[in-house]
């Protein structure tokens, strides 16, 4: 049955605290997948007239190929793994690009809706945003099983049905609750949802927001190049080779890699992250982010910013975590603070706001009440 839009919830202050621990078997490999992405113009959600930095399409394309099993083909996609998909915007080099980043959102609860309200308000305030990065765990507790799963409405379409967000592409990656050893969710279902036509009937999706052309992919927005990776599939040599080559080949001023599992964290997963790293996850991440400016992650339900230099082999990469999109997780005082940490909170849900202009990047964490709780300016 097709989920319907729901009325916006009342903004009643509350907090949902849930502790979830990843139990992954490093011996399991899931197969990789890549899609082919054509770039098309995207409306600027929440834009005011006369802002002077509207986006224009250049028609460039980002192209990738991968093995079968993780291809982007789905309902209505035709046969074969090389079908082109319109998933992103490419804009001129001199425009301001504004991107939001959220993670671990898939609860459909009050906090998720409060964060969505603040995201919408921020985009309206700044004259319009251009994209949203979703850092995985898009549907708790066990992903979706198909494109008509009833979770699509209350956990994605309805929370982000906001005036400042409507028209934006939400570029999503997969988390351990979306598929894998600790989930009964189906990876391909989230990929296939991107292919559905927009409408209100059977076999349709309510909006064109959701974008996941494959389990890993890239898309360029102006002079900002986004590389979404599948960290659940951390034993994938194909993914590491393919995505590291895409990062190296990009001539974008800003290169942002985003995935679910963090490389460095001061959250609860500081205890189990190293075991995954020793099994190959850190090698996958590093192979891809080392030539990028930032590796954005989720998984830990907090907001954290770790300065560049933490990875001595990749000294120019920053490591923020935006995993408080629908809940927080309190951290014991026994958990060590990561070296290079500039900011950390496990007290409030929130999101990240990134404003790119030329060689300058303004990064903010904003909480569910709309307060800017951390700011950092980076210049290349």
TAGI-V27450 format. One record per run of one state. SS is the DSSP state (H for helix, E for strand, - for the rest). FROM is the first residue (numbers start at 1). TO is the last residue. Records with the same first field share a line. If there is no record, write none. Layout:
SS=FROM-TO / FROM-TO
//
This chain:
-=1-16 / 18-35 / 40-44 / 46-60 / 64-83 / 89-96 / 103-109 / 127-128 / 130-130 / 135-150 / 158-168 / 173-186 / 194-196 / 199-203 / 206-209 / 212-216 / 222-223 / 229-236 / 250-253 / 259-267 / 271-272 / 279-280 / 290-293 / 298-302 / 307-311 / 315-317 / 323-327 / 329-340 / 346-349 / 358-359 / 368-371 / 380-380
E=17-17 / 36-39 / 45-45 / 61-63 / 84-88 / 97-102 / 129-129 / 131-134 / 169-172 / 197-198 / 204-205 / 210-211 / 217-221 / 224-228 / 254-258 / 294-297 / 303-306 / 318-322 / 328-328 / 341-345 / 350-357 / 360-367 / 372-379
H=110-126 / 151-157 / 187-193 / 237-249 / 268-270 / 273-278 / 281-289 / 312-314
//
